[in-house]
Amino acid sequence: MNATPAPDGDIAAGFQDWIGRTLLIDDEIALQTVRRIAAMVDQDPAGWQRGDPLPPHWYSMFFTLNARQSQIGHDGHPRKGEFLPPIPLPRRMFVGRETEFLAPLRIGDEAVKRSEIESIVQKTGRSGPLVFLDVRHTIEARGRVALVERQHVVYREAAPAVQAASAAPAAPASRPRAAEGPGAPAGPDWQESLVIDPVLVFRYSAVTWNGHRIHYDADYARGEEGYPGCVMNGALTVHLLVDAALRRAPGSRLASLQARLSRPMFVGDAMSLCGEAAREEDGGRTMKAWACDAGGRLAAELTLGLEEGQWT
């Protein structure tokens, strides 16, 4: 996303006193929740027991903000102004994160996530003002830090409703769109193709307690946020891509993750999960992976840091 600092009309300037605000959420890494996640990604739920280490990237499906129904906004998100600032732009999008995995979370652990707003910065893109918000998350269990993450969120204007009403619906998998924008890297070492399944998207939203209407209400997504249809959860794209990459690195565990999302994808469309073979670099063993939409446009990029062996 090409952006430059906004010279005037700085929305972010009015929210600098939110920097440093913190939020604590406690959660149990509950066996039943783990089994539901396993079923969602087509694993045997009965294969998971109390005390087992949680796959590192599954942490993101815990520590949900349990807002009361009266605290939910029109878009299905908890209303802004509690922990996150009430930035007056309608679209809120997860665009990336960097995570370091330090110790395992185990099924049955009682854990705490501490979140802190680190920065709020405005820039200008092709669609207008963009406000970038960075949040640092730290998760602790059994008296030690399990992981540290820096998450990136962007707020932006929605497309005009009239434009959304005339937008073509998401192309079916058999009729991919013509490629526009940046393409995926050439010559992947591995590749998987799938169709974005509405039931999978629903189950992911359910297990993560995500009420954002863009993921299940096509009329809302088109008419009010300017999308051509229901939107694939960006964090679910990351989850599927990590799974695909780790299948190509047997005997390795995830030690770090960098993720960047650059383009939304839509329910009913085809998507491709691709990547390179793991390679040794100065900083250790890494793997590059990416996802692209039906037209071959880059939607997500990952860098996985790998270590030998598994947590036991």
C-alpha positions in Angstrom: 0.0 0.0 0.0 1.7 3.2 -1.2 1.2 5.9 1.4 2.8 9.2 2.5 2.4 11.2 5.7 -0.7 13.3 5.6 0.2 17.0 5.4 -3.1 18.3 7.1 -6.3 17.0 8.5 -4.4 14.7 10.8 -7.1 12.5 12.4 -4.5 10.6 14.4 -3.3 13.7 16.1 -6.5 13.8 18.2 -5.8 10.3 19.6 -2.2 10.4 20.8 -3.3 10.3 24.4 -4.6 6.7 23.7 -1.0 5.6 23.3 0.0 3.5 26.3 -3.5 2.4 27.1 -3.6 -1.3 28.2 -6.1 -4.1 28.3 -5.8 -7.4 30.2 -7.7 -10.5 29.0 -7.5 -13.8 30.8 -8.4 -17.1 29.1 -8.2 -20.8 29.6 -6.7 -22.9 26.8 -9.7 -25.1 27.0 -9.8 -28.6 25.7 -13.2 -28.2 24.1 -12.1 -25.1 22.2 -9.0 -26.8 21.0 -11.1 -29.7 19.7 -13.4 -27.3 17.9 -10.4 -25.7 16.2 -9.0 -29.1 15.3 -12.4 -30.1 13.7 -12.5 -26.7 11.8 -9.1 -27.5 10.2 -10.1 -31.1 9.5 -8.1 -32.7 12.2 -9.3 -35.5 14.6 -10.7 -33.6 17.6 -10.2 -36.7 19.8 -6.4 -36.5 19.1 -6.1 -33.6 21.6 -5.8 -34.0 25.4 -5.2 -31.8 28.4 -1.5 -31.0 28.8 -0.7 -31.2 25.1 1.2 -28.2 23.7 -0.9 -25.9 21.6 0.4 -25.4 18.0 2.1 -22.0 18.4 -0.1 -20.1 15.8 -3.4 -21.3 17.4 -3.0 -18.7 20.2 -4.7 -16.1 18.0 -8.1 -17.9 18.4 -8.1 -17.4 22.1 -8.3 -14.2 24.3 -11.4 -12.8 22.6 -12.9 -9.5 23.8 -16.3 -10.7 25.2 -18.3 -7.5 24.6 -21.9 -7.5 25.8 -24.5 -7.3 23.1 -25.3 -3.7 24.1 -21.7 -2.8 23.4 -21.7 -4.1 19.8 -21.6 -1.5 17.0 -23.5 -1.5 13.8 -20.6 -3.2 12.0 -20.7 -6.1 14.4 -17.4 -5.1 16.1 -17.3 -4.0 19.8 -17.9 -0.2 19.7 -14.8 1.9 19.5 -13.9 3.9 22.5 -13.2 1.2 25.1 -9.7 -0.1 24.4 -9.3 0.9 20.8 -9.8 4.6 20.0 -13.0 5.9 18.3 -11.2 6.7 15.0 -13.9 8.1 12.7 -13.1 5.9 9.7 -15.5 2.9 9.0 -13.2 0.2 7.8 -11.0 -1.5 10.3 -8.6 -4.1 8.8 -5.9 -6.4 10.2 -2.9 -5.9 7.9 -0.1 -7.7 9.6 1.8 -8.8 12.7 5.2 -10.0 13.9 5.2 -12.7 16.6 8.0 -14.4 18.6 7.1 -17.7 20.2 9.1 -18.2 23.4 7.4 -21.1 25.3 4.4 -23.4 24.7 0.9 -22.8 25.8 -0.6 -26.0 26.9 -4.2 -27.3 26.9 -5.6 -26.5 30.3 -3.3 -23.5 30.9 -4.8 -20.4 32.5 -3.2 -17.5 30.6 -3.3 -13.8 30.4 -2.8 -11.5 27.4 -1.7 -7.9 28.0 -2.3 -5.5 25.1 -0.8 -2.0 24.8 -1.4 0.6 22.1 2.1 1.5 20.9 1.5 4.0 18.1 -1.2 5.8 16.1 -0.1 7.4 12.8 -2.0 8.8 9.8 -0.9 8.5 6.2 -2.6 9.2 2.9 -3.3 6.5 0.3 -5.1 6.3 -3.0 -8.5 5.9 -1.2 -7.9 8.8 1.2 -6.8 9.0 4.8 -5.3 5.9 6.5 -4.8 5.6 10.2 -2.3 2.9 11.3 -2.5 1.6 14.8 0.1 -0.8 16.4 -0.7 -2.9 19.4 1.8 -5.0 21.4 0.4 -8.2 22.9 2.2 -10.3 25.5 0.8 -13.7 26.6 1.9 -15.3 29.8 1.1 -18.7 31.3 2.6 -20.7 34.2 4.7 -17.7 35.3 6.5 -17.2 32.0 6.0 -15.3 28.7 4.8 -17.6 26.0 4.8 -15.1 23.1 5.1 -11.5 22.2 3.3 -10.0 19.2 3.1 -6.6 17.5 -0.1 -6.3 15.5 -0.9 -3.8 12.8 -4.4 -2.5 12.1 -5.5 0.2 9.6 -8.6 2.3 9.6 -9.8 3.7 6.2 -12.8 5.0 4.3 -15.3 2.6 2.8 -16.0 2.7 -0.9 -19.2 4.7 -1.8 -22.4 2.7 -1.5 -23.3 3.5 -5.1 -20.0 2.0 -6.2 -20.6 -1.1 -4.0 -24.1 -1.6 -5.4 -22.7 -1.7 -9.0 -19.7 -3.9 -8.1 -19.6 -7.3 -9.7 -20.0 -10.2 -7.3 -17.1 -12.3 -6.4 -15.9 -14.4 -9.4 -16.5 -18.2 -9.0 -13.5 -20.4 -8.9 -14.0 -21.5 -12.5 -13.8 -17.9 -13.8 -10.8 -16.2 -12.2 -10.5 -12.4 -12.5 -7.9 -10.8 -14.7 -4.8 -10.1 -12.8 -4.4 -6.5 -11.5 -1.9 -5.0 -9.0 1.1 -6.8 -7.7 1.5 -10.5 -8.6 2.7 -13.3 -6.5 6.4 -14.4 -6.7 7.2 -16.6 -9.6 8.2 -20.3 -9.4 6.9 -21.5 -6.0 8.4 -24.7 -4.7 4.9 -25.8 -3.5 1.4 -24.8 -4.1 -2.2 -25.7 -3.0 -5.4 -24.4 -4.4 -8.8 -24.2 -2.7 -12.1 -22.4 -2.8 -12.9 -20.1 0.1 -15.7 -22.0 1.8 -18.5 -20.0 3.5 -18.9 -22.7 6.2 -15.2 -22.5 7.1 -15.3 -18.7 7.3 -18.4 -19.0 9.5 -16.9 -21.5 11.8 -13.7 -19.5 12.1 -15.7 -16.4 13.0 -17.6 -18.4 15.6 -14.6 -20.0 17.3 -12.9 -16.5 17.5 -16.2 -14.8 18.6 -15.8 -12.4 15.6 -19.1 -10.6 14.8 -17.8 -8.4 12.1 -20.6 -8.4 9.5 -18.3 -8.3 6.4 -17.7 -12.1 7.0 -21.3 -13.3 6.9 -23.7 -10.4 5.8 -23.2 -9.9 2.0 -25.7 -7.0 1.8 -23.8 -5.2 4.5 -20.4 -5.9 3.0 -21.5 -4.6 -0.4 -23.8 -1.7 0.6 -21.9 -0.2 3.6 -18.3 -1.2 3.3 -18.0 -1.3 -0.5 -16.8 -4.9 -0.9 -18.1 -7.2 -3.7 -19.2 -9.9 -1.2 -18.4 -11.5 2.1 -14.8 -11.1 3.1 -12.3 -13.9 4.0 -10.9 -13.4 7.5 -7.3 -12.2 7.1 -6.2 -14.1 10.2 -7.8 -17.3 8.8 -5.7 -16.8 5.6 -2.6 -16.6 7.8 -3.6 -19.7 9.7 -4.2 -21.8 6.6 -0.9 -20.6 5.1 1.1 -21.4 8.2 -0.5 -24.9 8.2 0.4 -25.4 4.6 4.0 -24.2 5.1 4.6 -26.4 8.2 3.4 -29.5 6.3 6.5 -28.9 4.1 8.8 -28.6 7.1 8.4 -31.9 9.0 10.2 -32.1 12.3 10.2 -28.3 12.7 8.2 -26.0 14.9 7.3 -22.4 14.5 9.6 -20.0 16.3 8.6 -16.7 14.8 6.1 -15.3 12.3 5.9 -12.2 10.2 2.7 -11.6 8.3 1.6 -8.9 5.9 -1.9 -8.7 4.3 -2.2 -6.5 1.2 -5.5 -7.5 -0.5 -8.9 -8.9 0.7 -10.2 -12.1 -0.7 -13.9 -13.1 -0.9 -16.1 -16.1 0.0 -16.7 -18.4 -3.0 -13.5 -17.3 -4.8 -10.4 -19.5 -5.4 -7.2 -18.9 -3.5 -3.7 -20.3 -3.8 -1.3 -21.0 -1.0 2.3 -21.1 -2.2 5.8 -21.0 -0.8 9.4 -21.8 -1.0 11.3 -24.6 0.6 12.8 -23.9 4.0 16.4 -22.6 3.8 19.2 -21.8 6.1 20.1 -18.1 6.5 22.3 -16.1 8.9 19.5 -15.7 11.4 18.5 -19.4 11.3 16.1 -21.5 9.2 13.3 -19.7 7.4 10.5 -20.2 5.0 8.7 -17.8 2.7 5.0 -18.3 2.0 2.2 -16.3 0.3 -1.4 -16.4 -0.7 -2.9 -15.0 -3.9 -6.5 -14.6 -5.2 -8.1 -16.1 -8.2 -6.5 -13.5 -10.5 -3.0 -14.2 -9.2 -2.8 -11.0 -7.1 -0.8 -11.1 -4.0 -3.0 -11.1 -0.9 -0.8 -12.2 2.0 3.0 -12.8 2.6 4.6 -14.7 5.5 8.1 -15.3 6.8 8.3 -18.2 9.1 11.2 -18.7 11.5 11.7 -22.4 12.2 13.5 -24.5 14.8 14.2 -28.2 14.9 12.0 -30.4 17.1 8.7 -29.9 18.7 7.6 -28.8 22.2 6.8 -31.8 24.3 
